[in-house]
Structure formats: C-alpha cells, structure tokens
Amino acid sequence: MTREIRKTLILNPEAASSAEAPALKKKGRGWEISDSRLDALHEQAREMRRHSTEAHKALAEKFSKADLGRYTFKRHAVVGSAIVDFNCHNLGLALAIDEEGQNDALAKRRDKSLESVGIKVMRIAASDILDDIDAVLQRLTTTMRDRITERKAAARAHKAANPKQSYDRPKPRGERKG
C-alpha cells in the first residue's frame, strides 16, 4: 500500500520580506520556473478545480452561462508561478477570490508579480460573491470594459510608434493560392 506524501508550498522568508516582484527569466514559459515546479503548479490547479469553494462554483456557473465572446475565463489557471482563481488571457485580467484565512502577504506578492508583466488582478471577496453576485458581475463588467479600452489604446500607440511594422492575417483556407 503506497501512501501519498503531500508537500506544502511555503514562501521563502527572504522573498516574503521583499516588496519587489521577481525578475523574469527565459525559463518556464517566460518565468523563472523549473519544469518540475510548473508540473506541480498544474497538478495543484487540477486539485483546486476538483475541490472548489462555494463562491468559486457560483462564479464559474455564471461564467459558463454567459456569452462573453472571445473573453473567456479559465478556472484555477496557472499564470507564471501563480494560480489565479479565474484568468482571461485575451484581456490580461486575473480574478482572485479572497477567502477567509488566506495568506495576504503571499497574495500581495503574487499580485505584484502578475502586474509587473501587464496582468491586472481584480480581487473579490468570497462573501460578496455569495451575498450579491449581480453586484460583483456589474463590477467585473466595468473592469472588463476599462481593460478593453486600455488594451486598444496601447495597440494604437504601438502601431503609431512602429509604422513600418505590419501584420497581415492569414487568409481563410478557401482563399489561399496554391
């Protein structure tokens, strides 16, 4: 009979006292993460999806019924060295549900790390989701609209700063020559 040994991931005391986000390296999909650590994060996210909290389940149900077009939210997504409750890759927006008794120092460090690479983190209290989910969804909609506006403005600024750079979308299969 084999016994499963679980490791608890703890924050390095020296890193916890540092207010700065970790520097990016060219490892682990752009973050300084070993393959084994990345595998452990994905396994932990899988476990979190299997055993979600009530607030998480309620929000996930709303997302599954909503038609958000190309802006979809993935549950318990691994982003860099963090696991966020929901992630919208197209918007660069992560949702973090604040549960009772969680480590605030770790959450703040994770948020700084994500924001340093352009991912906005929206924090939502679990009690708000359970008490008034419509107000939470209204706040989220406003945040999504603001984020879309920011991203479009950044794209226009990039295009103006780099006029010789262009990108042509590939033609649909029926229109290709060859």
trRosetta pair geometry for C-beta under 8 A, 3 or more apart (Angstrom, degrees):
i j d omega theta_ij theta_ji phi_ij phi_ji
7 40 8.0 -32 62 -151 122 136
9 40 7.9 135 -70 138 123 129
9 44 7.7 -22 -10 -89 133 159
11 15 6.3 -130 178 80 84 106
11 16 4.7 87 135 -70 125 110
11 103 7.4 -177 -15 154 133 154
11 105 7.1 -155 67 107 173 110
11 106 5.5 -142 -60 -92 137 100
11 109 7.5 118 -135 40 134 157
12 15 3.9 68 72 13 106 111
12 16 6.6 -173 84 -18 51 83
13 16 5.5 -50 -143 30 31 115
13 17 6.8 27 160 -17 62 102
14 17 6.2 -57 -155 33 31 106
14 18 6.9 32 148 -22 62 106
15 18 5.6 -54 -154 30 39 115
15 22 7.6 -4 -147 -73 117 107
15 109 7.5 82 145 -155 93 153
16 105 5.7 40 -161 148 102 132
16 106 7.6 -43 -116 -75 99 67
16 109 7.0 -91 -124 -52 53 150
19 112 7.5 -180 170 -103 60 171
20 112 7.4 -163 -173 147 23 140
21 109 7.5 149 -106 -169 62 64
21 112 4.4 -154 -70 131 98 94
21 113 4.3 157 -147 -93 104 51
21 115 7.5 -150 -67 62 150 77
21 116 4.0 -153 73 -23 162 149
22 31 7.9 67 96 -159 122 92
22 32 6.6 -111 149 36 128 120
22 81 7.6 13 47 25 145 143
22 113 5.9 13 27 -116 85 111
23 32 7.3 51 84 -21 69 132
24 30 6.1 -22 -165 164 117 78
24 31 6.2 -74 -133 -107 77 49
24 32 7.1 -176 -153 -24 31 86
24 116 7.9 -170 -37 118 105 115
24 117 6.7 103 -70 -86 135 115
25 28 7.9 55 78 34 94 95
25 31 7.1 43 47 170 73 24
25 32 4.0 65 27 -78 121 91
26 30 7.0 -22 -121 -115 45 40
27 31 7.2 -71 82 91 64 39
27 32 5.6 48 63 -124 110 47
27 33 6.5 -177 117 46 87 47
27 34 7.4 -10 153 -85 122 41
28 31 4.8 -61 96 73 110 77
28 32 6.5 58 33 159 125 8
28 33 2.9 152 -167 61 169 86
28 34 6.6 -30 -67 -15 120 11
28 35 7.2 -157 -94 -70 83 45
28 37 7.2 -24 -111 73 143 108
28 38 5.3 -176 -141 -60 101 125
28 80 8.0 76 123 -155 112 51
28 81 7.7 41 132 -71 146 85
29 33 7.4 -17 37 51 81 120
29 38 7.4 116 8 -121 108 143
29 80 7.8 -140 90 -101 102 44
30 80 7.4 -74 88 -103 95 83
30 117 7.8 105 137 -138 128 146
31 80 4.2 124 -69 -149 151 81
31 81 5.5 -160 154 -33 147 88
32 81 7.8 -19 67 -50 64 131
33 37 5.0 -129 -169 87 85 121
33 38 5.0 101 135 -61 122 92
33 41 7.6 -27 -164 -7 142 141
33 80 7.2 160 -30 179 135 55
33 81 5.3 180 -80 -85 121 93
34 37 4.6 94 55 7 81 103
34 38 6.9 -146 93 -5 42 87
35 38 5.6 -55 -146 38 32 113
35 39 6.3 36 153 -20 65 104
36 39 5.6 -50 -148 35 32 113
36 40 6.4 35 151 -20 63 104
37 40 5.5 -53 -149 35 33 113
37 41 6.4 37 150 -21 65 102
37 81 7.4 -14 143 -128 125 96
38 41 5.6 -49 -149 33 33 113
38 42 6.5 31 153 -17 64 104
38 78 7.4 106 -157 161 73 150
39 42 5.8 -55 -149 37 32 109
39 43 6.4 31 153 -18 65 106
40 43 5.7 -54 -147 38 32 111
40 44 6.2 34 153 -20 65 106
41 44 5.7 -55 -147 37 30 111
41 45 6.3 32 153 -20 65 105
41 78 4.8 103 135 -125 116 128
41 81 7.0 -137 -85 -151 150 47
41 83 6.2 -174 -169 -59 92 102
42 45 5.6 -50 -146 35 32 113
42 46 6.5 40 151 -23 63 102
42 78 5.6 -62 -82 -26 66 151
43 46 5.5 -48 -151 31 34 116
43 47 6.6 35 150 -18 64 102
44 47 5.6 -52 -152 35 35 113
44 48 6.4 36 149 -21 65 105
44 83 6.3 -119 104 -47 109 155
45 48 5.5 -52 -147 36 34 114
45 49 6.5 38 151 -22 65 101
45 76 4.5 158 -162 144 83 103
45 77 6.9 52 -151 -124 143 10
45 78 5.3 -105 -38 -49 151 92
45 83 4.9 -166 -86 -130 94 125
46 49 5.7 -52 -153 32 32 111
46 50 6.6 31 149 -18 63 105
46 76 7.9 180 -57 111 19 134
47 50 5.6 -55 -152 35 34 112
47 51 6.3 -13 164 21 69 108
48 51 6.6 -77 -137 60 27 78
48 52 6.8 66 160 -85 64 65
48 76 4.3 168 95 -131 119 148
48 83 6.6 133 11 154 159 144
49 52 6.5 -4 -152 -53 30 102
49 75 5.7 107 -112 113 98 117
49 76 4.8 -137 -61 41 82 139
52 56 4.1 -126 -175 94 107 128
52 57 5.1 135 108 -57 124 82
52 60 7.0 -21 -178 -5 167 145
52 75 7.5 -40 -94 -177 136 134
52 76 7.6 -131 -93 -38 99 125
53 56 4.6 96 54 7 77 105
53 57 7.0 -142 94 -6 40 87
53 97 7.2 -158 58 113 132 144
53 99 6.4 -167 -70 -99 168 128
53 126 6.5 -45 126 -134 144 136
54 57 5.7 -54 -147 36 31 112
54 58 6.3 33 155 -22 65 105
54 126 7.9 90 70 -177 81 112
54 130 6.4 45 113 -94 112 118
55 58 5.8 -54 -149 34 30 112
55 59 6.5 23 156 -12 64 107
55 97 5.5 158 113 -168 126 141
55 99 7.5 -172 36 -91 138 86
55 126 3.8 -128 -32 -150 164 86
55 127 7.8 -54 -88 -41 134 24
55 129 4.2 98 -154 74 97 136
55 130 5.5 -77 -91 -45 86 94
56 59 6.1 -60 -148 41 29 105
56 60 6.1 30 155 -20 66 111
56 75 7.3 95 179 -148 107 112
56 76 8.0 34 -163 -50 140 97
56 85 6.1 -131 -114 -158 105 113
56 97 6.0 -141 -76 21 82 163
57 60 5.6 -56 -142 39 29 113
57 61 6.3 34 156 -24 64 105
58 61 5.9 -53 -152 31 28 112
58 62 6.8 27 151 -16 61 104
58 129 5.7 143 80 154 127 108
58 130 6.6 148 8 -92 162 60
58 133 6.0 -125 149 -92 121 141
59 62 5.7 -53 -152 35 36 112
59 63 6.4 35 151 -18 67 105
59 85 7.9 44 78 146 146 123
59 86 7.0 -107 129 -40 128 141
59 95 7.7 -150 163 128 152 151
59 97 7.3 -159 7 -77 152 131
59 124 7.9 114 -88 94 150 153
59 129 5.6 -55 -53 -147 106 135
59 133 7.2 -164 -84 -140 67 113
59 136 7.5 -79 -101 120 107 141
60 63 5.6 -54 -147 38 33 112
60 64 6.3 35 154 -23 66 105
60 75 5.5 19 -109 -88 120 131
60 86 7.8 -172 -85 -85 75 116
61 64 5.7 -53 -147 33 31 112
61 65 6.6 19 157 -10 63 109
62 65 6.1 -66 -152 42 29 103
62 66 6.1 29 155 -26 67 114
62 133 6.5 -170 -57 165 148 131
62 137 6.4 -120 168 -86 150 128
63 66 5.7 -57 -139 33 31 112
63 68 7.4 -23 -152 -17 76 135
63 72 7.7 99 176 -160 110 66
63 73 5.0 -82 -144 53 146 119
63 86 7.2 -178 -64 -133 160 141
68 71 4.5 -94 152 79 110 84
68 72 5.9 149 74 -84 121 49
68 73 7.4 51 41 -11 167 86
70 90 5.6 142 134 -113 96 174
71 88 5.4 17 -169 -160 82 131
71 90 5.5 -122 -102 72 63 126
71 91 5.7 44 -133 -35 110 116
71 144 6.5 96 163 -156 159 127
72 88 6.7 164 81 -123 32 83
72 90 7.7 78 29 10 64 119
73 86 4.2 7 178 -178 120 115
73 87 6.6 141 -154 62 67 29
73 88 5.1 -47 -91 -68 70 86
73 95 7.0 5 -147 11 134 125
74 77 4.3 80 98 -71 111 123
74 86 6.8 150 70 -155 40 59
74 87 5.2 -25 56 60 93 87
74 88 7.7 157 9 -82 74 38
74 89 7.3 29 3 -23 121 99
75 85 7.2 -37 -152 169 63 55
75 86 6.0 -28 -103 -98 47 73
76 83 5.9 3 -168 178 76 109
76 84 7.6 179 -135 84 30 41
76 85 6.4 -21 -79 -139 56 36
76 86 8.0 -14 -33 -72 35 43
77 83 7.1 166 82 -153 32 61
77 84 5.7 -16 61 58 85 88
77 86 7.1 55 4 -160 108 23
77 87 3.7 -83 54 18 147 128
77 94 7.7 -130 65 -123 116 98
78 82 7.5 157 -154 85 52 40
78 83 5.6 -33 -96 -98 61 74
79 82 5.5 -22 69 70 81 91
79 83 7.7 137 21 -109 71 24
79 84 5.5 5 15 0 122 115
79 87 5.6 162 -52 -110 126 149
79 94 6.2 -105 17 -90 162 136
79 114 6.3 46 116 -114 128 111
79 119 6.5 125 167 -136 145 174
80 113 6.5 -160 108 142 154 115
80 114 6.8 -162 23 -92 137 72
80 117 7.0 147 -64 24 138 153
81 113 7.1 -60 52 155 100 155
82 110 4.4 113 -113 -152 136 111
82 113 6.5 150 -33 82 127 129
82 114 6.3 -65 37 -58 150 110
84 87 5.1 103 74 -63 125 98
84 94 4.0 -71 -158 -167 165 119
84 95 6.7 119 162 59 109 45
84 96 5.9 -83 -147 -79 86 79
84 110 8.0 165 -79 155 83 127
84 114 7.5 67 -65 -93 130 155
84 121 7.4 -138 -122 -123 130 97
85 94 7.9 116 43 174 66 83
85 95 5.4 -73 74 100 102 83
85 96 5.7 133 8 -124 108 34
85 97 4.6 83 -72 3 170 95
86 94 7.0 158 86 -161 55 53
86 95 4.0 7 56 47 102 114
87 93 7.5 159 -155 90 49 51
87 94 5.0 -13 -106 -109 77 80
87 95 7.5 -144 -67 21 37 72
88 91 4.3 17 112 34 119 109
88 92 7.6 -39 93 21 80 18
88 93 4.6 4 53 61 108 96
88 94 7.7 -157 26 -75 65 37
88 144 7.7 16 59 -115 170 103
89 92 7.4 23 -171 -71 33 44
91 120 7.9 -63 137 42 94 109
91 144 6.3 -63 -123 -138 159 77
91 147 4.8 56 -173 128 108 137
91 148 6.8 -55 -119 -68 101 68
91 151 6.9 -122 -141 -35 55 147
92 118 5.4 -47 -166 133 145 90
92 119 5.0 -132 -177 -110 79 57
92 120 6.2 80 119 10 86 81
92 147 7.0 -166 64 -170 83 120
92 151 7.0 151 22 -86 116 119
93 119 7.1 -178 -80 -166 16 73
93 120 5.2 -18 -110 67 69 96
93 122 6.6 12 -172 -6 99 111
93 143 7.0 129 -143 136 139 110
93 144 6.8 -95 -1 -101 174 69
93 147 5.4 -26 -64 -123 124 170
94 114 5.9 -59 21 -177 146 156
94 119 5.5 42 -12 160 111 116
94 120 7.2 179 26 88 71 46
94 121 5.0 -23 72 -108 101 70
94 122 7.2 177 87 24 48 69
95 121 7.8 149 -98 -160 17 59
95 122 5.3 -26 -108 70 67 97
95 124 6.2 -3 -169 6 100 118
95 140 7.4 -2 -97 -117 130 117
96 107 6.7 131 169 -154 149 109
96 110 7.9 131 -100 100 146 126
96 111 7.2 -80 -9 -81 156 101
96 121 5.7 15 -7 -174 118 106
96 122 7.2 171 23 82 73 44
96 123 5.0 -28 72 -107 102 68
96 124 7.1 159 80 24 49 70
97 124 5.5 -33 -108 75 61 92
97 125 7.7 65 -164 -173 64 10
97 126 5.3 72 172 -77 104 81
97 129 6.8 -21 -131 -17 116 146
98 102 6.6 -140 -156 38 62 134
98 107 7.5 55 -107 -146 88 165
98 123 5.7 45 -38 -178 112 102
98 124 6.8 -169 11 86 85 35
98 125 4.9 -39 63 -106 111 54
98 126 6.3 -128 81 -15 54 80
99 102 5.1 96 64 -35 84 118
99 126 5.1 47 -99 -25 60 142
100 126 7.3 -88 -18 45 74 131
102 106 7.8 -106 160 61 88 111
102 107 6.4 68 127 -45 118 128
103 106 4.0 45 106 17 119 115
103 107 6.5 160 94 -16 64 86
104 107 5.4 -55 -145 39 36 113
104 108 6.2 36 157 -21 69 104
105 108 6.0 -53 -147 35 28 109
105 109 6.5 27 154 -17 62 108
106 109 5.8 -57 -148 38 31 111
106 110 6.3 33 153 -20 65 107
107 110 5.7 -54 -147 36 30 113
107 111 6.3 32 154 -21 64 106
107 123 7.8 77 166 -110 128 126
108 111 5.6 -53 -147 35 32 113
108 112 6.5 33 154 -19 64 104
109 112 5.8 -52 -149 35 32 111
109 113 6.4 35 152 -21 64 107
110 113 5.6 -56 -150 36 31 115
110 114 6.4 26 155 -15 66 107
110 121 7.8 119 115 -102 86 159
111 114 5.9 -57 -147 39 30 107
111 115 6.1 25 158 -15 67 111
111 121 4.5 -118 -132 50 91 159
111 123 7.6 -31 -94 -56 139 112
112 115 5.9 -59 -140 42 28 107
112 116 6.3 37 157 -30 63 105
113 116 5.9 -52 -152 24 26 115
113 117 7.5 2 156 1 57 103
114 117 6.5 -74 -162 44 34 95
114 119 4.1 -72 173 75 94 115
114 121 5.4 93 82 -52 137 114
115 118 7.5 76 -165 -58 37 8
115 119 6.5 -102 -80 68 36 61
115 120 6.8 54 -107 -105 85 40
115 121 6.4 -82 -55 2 95 101
120 143 7.7 -167 123 180 137 110
120 147 6.2 -137 35 -105 146 118
122 139 7.9 158 -173 133 132 105
122 140 6.9 128 127 -111 161 74
122 143 5.4 47 -91 -177 144 168
124 128 5.9 -118 -177 68 83 126
124 129 6.2 75 144 -51 121 103
124 136 5.8 69 -149 -146 132 117
124 139 7.8 150 -102 87 106 135
124 140 7.9 -12 -73 -68 138 104
125 128 4.4 95 67 -4 91 104
125 129 7.4 -161 95 -6 53 81
126 129 5.7 -53 -156 32 39 112
126 130 6.4 28 152 -11 69 108
127 130 5.8 -59 -145 44 33 106
127 131 5.8 24 159 -14 70 115
128 131 6.0 -61 -135 44 25 104
128 132 6.4 -51 -170 54 64 83
128 135 7.1 -99 -177 85 99 110
128 136 5.4 127 133 -75 105 113
129 133 5.5 38 -165 -99 56 83
129 136 5.4 15 -96 -38 62 170
130 133 7.5 36 -83 -56 10 92
132 135 4.3 24 130 17 116 116
132 136 6.7 144 102 -17 70 87
133 136 5.3 -54 -151 38 42 116
133 137 6.2 42 151 -21 72 104
134 137 5.7 -52 -146 37 33 111
134 138 6.4 38 152 -23 64 103
135 138 5.5 -49 -149 32 33 115
135 139 6.6 35 151 -17 64 102
136 139 5.8 -54 -153 36 32 111
136 140 6.3 33 149 -20 65 107
137 140 5.4 -51 -144 38 34 115
137 141 6.3 41 153 -24 65 101
138 141 5.7 -49 -148 31 30 113
138 142 6.7 30 152 -17 62 104
139 142 5.8 -56 -153 36 32 111
139 143 6.4 30 151 -17 66 108
140 143 5.6 -55 -147 38 33 112
140 144 6.2 35 153 -22 67 105
141 144 5.7 -52 -147 34 30 112
141 145 6.5 31 154 -19 64 104
142 145 5.8 -53 -149 35 31 110
142 146 6.4 30 153 -17 64 106
143 146 5.7 -55 -148 38 32 112
143 147 6.2 32 153 -21 65 108
144 147 5.6 -56 -147 37 30 112
144 148 6.4 34 154 -22 65 103
145 148 5.7 -51 -148 32 31 112
145 149 6.5 32 152 -18 63 105
146 149 5.7 -56 -153 37 32 113
146 150 6.4 34 150 -20 66 106
147 150 5.5 -50 -146 35 33 114
147 151 6.3 32 156 -19 66 106
148 151 5.9 -56 -147 37 29 109
148 152 6.3 27 156 -17 65 107
149 152 6.0 -57 -147 37 28 108
149 153 6.3 27 156 -18 64 108
150 153 5.9 -60 -149 38 28 110
150 154 6.3 27 154 -18 65 108
151 154 5.7 -54 -148 37 31 112
151 155 6.4 32 153 -21 64 105
152 155 5.6 -53 -148 35 33 112
152 156 6.4 33 153 -18 65 104
153 156 5.8 -53 -148 36 32 110
153 157 6.3 32 153 -18 65 106
154 157 5.7 -54 -146 38 32 112
154 158 6.3 34 154 -21 65 105
155 158 5.7 -52 -147 36 31 112
155 159 6.3 30 154 -19 64 106
156 159 5.7 -55 -147 37 31 110
156 160 6.3 30 154 -18 65 107
157 160 5.8 -54 -146 38 31 110
157 161 6.2 25 156 -15 65 110
158 161 5.9 -60 -145 41 29 107
158 162 6.1 -15 167 21 66 112
159 162 6.6 -77 -135 60 24 81
159 163 7.4 65 164 -95 61 49
159 165 7.8 -131 -127 75 55 98
160 163 7.1 2 -158 -66 28 85
162 165 4.0 -2 146 18 116 123
171 175 4.3 -109 167 91 121 111
171 176 5.3 160 85 -74 114 68
172 175 5.2 73 62 16 78 106
172 176 7.6 -131 95 -29 38 86
173 176 5.9 -43 -152 3 35 117
